[in-house]
Amino acid sequence: MSTAVHDRIVAIIAEQAMLDSSEIRPGMTPADLGIDSLGLVESIFAIEEAFDISIPFNANEPERSDFDISTMGSIVAAVEKLVAARG
């Protein structure tokens, strides 16, 4: 896992959740962090911009997406995979 990618994602999510990055753990869900669906979409846009990637995410039906948003750890892993695929 790239520490730089991980730290940047955590910082983006922390800003959206109005938390300190140190409070965020891999097993936490967006709901645990107090992030609602709009906040999650805003976070995804910020992550896309930060890493110049396109996240396959359907805000209306997140359970039908290939991008796992269930926990912080799964979000980080999915972004790392997209960044690696980008080359």
SVG drawing of the C-alpha trace seen along z (x, -y; Angstrom):
<svg xmlns="http://www.w3.org/2000/svg" viewBox="-30 -20 34 24">
<polyline fill="none" stroke="black" stroke-width="0.4" points="0.0,0.0 1.3,-3.4 1.5,-5.6 1.2,-8.7 -2.0,-7.5 -3.4,-6.3 -2.6,-9.5 -4.1,-11.7 -7.3,-9.7 -7.6,-9.8 -7.0,-13.6 -9.8,-14.1 -12.2,-12.0 -11.2,-13.6 -11.9,-17.0 -15.3,-16.0 -16.1,-14.4 -14.6,-17.4 -12.3,-15.0 -8.6,-14.8 -6.9,-12.2 -5.7,-10.4 -9.3,-9.6 -9.9,-7.6 -9.4,-3.8 -9.5,-1.3 -12.6,0.5 -14.7,-2.6 -17.6,-3.1 -18.7,-6.4 -21.6,-6.3 -19.2,-5.8 -17.5,-9.0 -20.7,-10.9 -20.6,-11.2 -23.9,-11.1 -24.5,-10.3 -23.9,-13.8 -20.7,-14.0 -19.6,-10.7 -20.2,-11.9 -18.2,-15.1 -15.4,-12.9 -15.3,-10.7 -15.1,-13.8 -12.2,-15.1 -10.4,-11.8 -10.9,-11.6 -9.4,-15.1 -6.5,-14.4 -5.4,-11.3 -6.6,-12.1 -8.7,-8.9 -12.3,-8.1 -14.2,-6.1 -16.9,-3.8 -19.5,-4.8 -23.3,-5.2 -24.4,-7.5 -28.0,-6.4 -27.1,-2.7 -23.7,-2.3 -24.4,1.4 -24.3,1.9 -20.9,0.2 -17.6,2.0 -16.0,-0.5 -16.3,0.7 -17.2,-2.1 -18.1,0.0 -15.1,-0.9 -12.1,-3.3 -9.8,-0.3 -11.9,0.8 -12.0,-2.8 -8.2,-3.1 -7.6,0.3 -9.9,-0.5 -8.3,-3.9 -4.8,-2.3 -5.9,0.3 -7.2,-2.5 -4.0,-4.5 -1.9,-1.5 -3.9,-0.7 -3.5,-4.2 0.3,-3.6"/>
</svg>
